Amino acid sequence: MRSFVFLACAALAACNSPSPRFMDSPHVEVTVETSRFSVWRNGDRVEVIRISPEALPRLSVVLARAEVAIERATGCRVWQGTLKGDQAVVTARLACG
């Protein structure tokens, strides 16, 4: 039973961990409407992790909110056609001019 509790806690702690490319990158937490995101930036690339619990969010809604979160966190626009992902993790490239 103790092993199960430890594994459950370890899994929950990893929920806001970025992919290896973004591990050493700074991140900002941003709230857009009812969604909360952790935005990780590495140069002109970003990875966004939705950290708010939501019941069956639609992909189109999550992507739109993630784009707003990226723009708020970085001050840059998202490069058209680069916003990709699912309801949990979104990636994009930045167009900082």
N, C-alpha and C positions, 0 to 999 in steps of 0.2 A: 504494500500500500504506500509506503514512503517513497518507493521508486516512482510510482505513478504520480504522486504529488510533485515530486521534483521534476519529472519530465513535463508535466503540465505547466509548471511555472517557467521552465526553460523555454518551452514553445511560445508562451505568451510574451516573454521578454524579447523574443526574436521578431515579433510582429512588426516592429518599426525599424528593422535593420535593412539598409540598402544593399544593392548588389556590390560585389567587390570593387568595381570601378569607382564607386562613390563613398567607400568606407572612410577615407580620410578627408572628405569634403565637408564644408560647413552646411548646416541645414537650418531651415526656418519652419516653424509651424504656423499654418494659415487656416483660418476658418472662412468658408464661403457658404452662406446660407446655413444649412444644417450639416454640412460636411466639413470635417477637419482633416487637413493634409500635412504631411511632413515633406517639405520640398528640399531635395538634395541637389547641389549644383557642382559641376566639374567642368570648368571652361564654358563652352557653348552648349553643353548637354545637361539635361536635368532628369531626375527620376523623382516621381511623386508617389508617395504611399498614403493611401486613405487610411486614417487611423480612427475614424469615428464608426461606431457600430450602426449599421443601417440594414433594415430588412429588405432584401432583394432590390437594390438600387438599379435603375436602368443605366445601361452603359452610356447612352447619349447624355444623360444628366451628369454622370460622374465625369465624363470627358470635358464637358463644358465647364463644370466647376473646377476641375483640375487646371484647365487653361487659365482661368481667372486667378487661381492660387499661384501658378507659376509667374504670371505677370506681376502680381502683388509682391511676391517674394524676391524677384530678381530685378524688377524695373524694366524688363525687356519683353518684347513680344515673342510669341511662339512662331517659329518658322513654319509657314503654311505647308501642310501635308506631312508634318513630322510628329504630330500628336498621336501616339499609339498606346494601346494597353488594354486593360480589363478593369473590372470594378475595384480592384485592389491596388494595382501598380500601373502607373502611366509613365511613359518616357516621351521626351521631345527634344528638339534643338532650338536654341535661342537665336533670335535676330536682333542683336544689339547693335545699333548704328551709332 
